[in-house]
Amino acid sequence: MYAIIATGGKQYKVSEGDVINVEKLSGEAGATVKFDDVLAVNKDGKLAVGSSVNGASVTATVVKQAKAKKIIVYRYKRKTGYHKKNGHRQQFTQVKIEKIEA
């Protein structure tokens, strides 16, 4: 059984027991998160999409809050001596999928 959920402007294919990284959510480690925006559910080989998945939800537990690896943003314009170097670390939440309710 798997489900496709939408959170943080992205879509994820999840099954029970999966650990995924999603855009930062509120809540400390051990908190329970419920994803109500379920796009599709595959149960017993039958895919349910659209209005047939109304009321479906996915329950997950927050494993940790963390930051991704640093990426370097470097801007440069030739012949003018313009150089600018910035770094960015995106925050994310690691969650473990506990239950898919369809």
N, C-alpha and C positions, 0 to 999 in steps of 0.2 A: 504494500500500500504506500502510495506517495501522494504528495500534494504540491501544488505550485502556489506560492504566496508572494505578495508584493509588499515591500517595506523599504522605505528610504529611497524611493524612485527606482528600485531594481526588483527583479523577479528571481526567486530561488526555488529550485526543485528540492523538496525535503522529504525524508522518511523518518520514522521514529528511531531515535538514537543518534541521529546525525548531529554533528557540531559544526556550526557555520558562523562566519563573521558577517555582521550586518552593520549598517550605519548606526552611529551612536544612539542608544536608547537610554531613557532615564531608569534608574534602579541599580542597586548594589548587587554584588555577587550573591547568588542564592535566591534572588527575587524571581517571581513568576511573571512571565509576559505572555499576553494572548494576542495572536494575530488573527484578526477578523476578515482581512482582505484576502480571501482565498479565491484564486482564479479557476483552479481545476483540481479534481480529486480522482485518483485511479484506485478503485476498490474492487478486488476480485477480477481484475482484468478488464473492467468496464470504466471508461473515462467519462466523468460527469463534468460538464462545462456550462458556464453561463448561469441562467436562473435555477438550474437544478442543483447548484451548490450553495444556494442561499441558506444562511444559518450555519454553514461549516466554519470551523475555527481550528487553529493550531495552537497548542499550548507549549511553551518553552520555558526553560530555566536559564537565568543569566549565569554564565560561568565566570566571566571577568570583563572588566572595562580596560581597554588598552589603547596604545597608539601604534600605527603601522610604521614601517621603515621610513626613514627620512628620504624625501626626494629633493633634488637640487633644481631650483629654477634660476637659470643664468641668462641675463639679458645683455646684449652687446650690440653696439652700433659702430660700424667701421669708420675709421678716419676722424672720429670725434673724441676718442678717449673715454667713451661712455661704457662702463661695465657695472652691472648690478647683480649680486648673487644673493639669493634668498633660499631658505630651506622650509619645508613644510612636512609635518607629520599628521596624517589624518587620524582622527579618533574613531574607534569602532567598538562594538559590543560583541563578545563571543557568547552564543547561546546554544544550548543543547535542546533538541526537539524531544519533548516528552510524549505528547499524545496528539493524534489527528482525529478530530471529531467530524464525521460527515453525515 
